Amino acid sequence: MGFGEGRVVDNQRVVLDAGSPGFGVPMVRARNLSDESVMEQLRQGDPDALLILFDRFYRLVLKIALRILRDAGEAEDLMQEVFLEIFQKATKFDPAKGSLKTWILQYVYHRSLSRGSTLRSGISMTGSRLPKVRSQNPVP
């Protein structure tokens, strides 16, 4: 059963709230669940746990990516990649080594620096040379 069916986790009822979408994703009412509890659900393969993490951290991830990349489109792409990687590598999170927020920030910071370096070099992600084009979505 996913969070959308009204699961109880850590004595908290968790349900999807389709009335307030963010980035086209239904928000999740799970404010009282700890980050560690949500990550445990994600480690067990529950994709609804990713919605909770996205709701909690997407603004921060996007803000960091925007500051480093200075391109809204690239920052949004990177944000999606970061959350996909979190979903795929949830088992690597160790709360004994630090908070979930720090773990996510490390992902976005390093991915943003890497993407920025690749973009500045003029080489696409496939290895071919990119034409020099000004960004259509510059960040002031």
N, C-alpha and C positions, 0 to 999 in steps of 0.2 A: 504494500500500500504506500503511495507517495504522500507527500505533505498535502497535496490538493484534496485528499479525501478526509482531512480532519484528523490526522495522526496526533497522538499525544507523545511528546518527547520531553523528558525532564519535567514531567508534571505540567507541561504547557501545551494547550491545544494549538495546533499550527494549521492554518488554512490559507489558501490563496485568496487574494483580494483582487478580483478582475476589474474592479472599478477604478483603480488608480495605476494605470500602466506607466512604466518608465522605460524608455527605449523600446517600446512595443512588448515589454515583458511584464506579466502580471506581478505586482508587488506581493510580498509574503508577510503576513502578520506573524512574526516570531521574534519580537523585540526582546523577550526575556530569555531566549536561548543564548547560551554562551557560544563564542566563536568555536571553541573546542567541541561542543556538542554538535554544531552544524558540520564541522569538518569530519566528525565521526560518521555522521549520516552520509556525507559525500564519499568517505572511504568505503562505506558499505554499498556504494553504487547508486544512491538515491539522487537522481538529477534535480529534484526540487530543492535540494540543499544548495545547489549552485545559484538558484534564484535568490535565496536569502543572502548569500555572500555577495552576489552582484548588487542587490539592493543596498547592502551596507557599505560597499567599497567602490562602486563604479565611479562616483564623483571624484574621489581621491585619485584613483588610477588614471582617469581621464585628465585631471588637472596636472599631474606629474608628467604624463605623456605630452600634453600640450606645451608645457613649459620647456621641455627638452627638444621636442620636434618642431615646434612652431608651425604646425600644419594640422588643422582640425581633422581632415580626412585620414591622414596618417595616424594621428592620435587615436581616432575611433577604431581603425583597423588593429592597431597595437593593443588597445583595450580588449577587443574580442579575442585576440590571440593569447593574451595574458590569462583571461578567465578560462579559455579552453585548456591551457596548460595546467592551470590550477586543478581543473576537473580531472585531467589525465594523470596528474602527479600528486593527488591528494594524500596518498600513502606516505609520501616523503616528508610531510609536515610533522614536526616533532615539537610539541608545546614546551618540552623541557629546554629547548634551545632558544625560545623566544616566542613572542606573540604572533598570532595569525596576521595582524596588521603589518608587522615588520617583515614577515615572510612575503606577503603580497607586494609590499613596497620594494623589496629587493628585486622581485621579478620585474616589476614595471620599470624600475630605474635602470637595471641592466639591459632589458630589452629595448628601452628607449634610446639609450646610448648607442647600442649596437645598430639599431635601425637608423639613427641619425648619422652615424659614421658611414653606413652603406649608402644612404641617400646623398651625402656630401661627396662621396667618391664618384658618383655618377654611374654606379653599376647597379643593375636591377637585382632583385632577389634570385633570378635565374642565372645571373652571371653575365648578361649582355649589357652593353653600354646604353645608357639612357640619354635621350636628347635633353639639353638644358631648357627647362620650361619653368617659368615663375609659378609659384603656388596660386591656385584659385581660392584657397581658404587660408590666407595668412592669419596668424594670431598676433595681435598688436603687442 
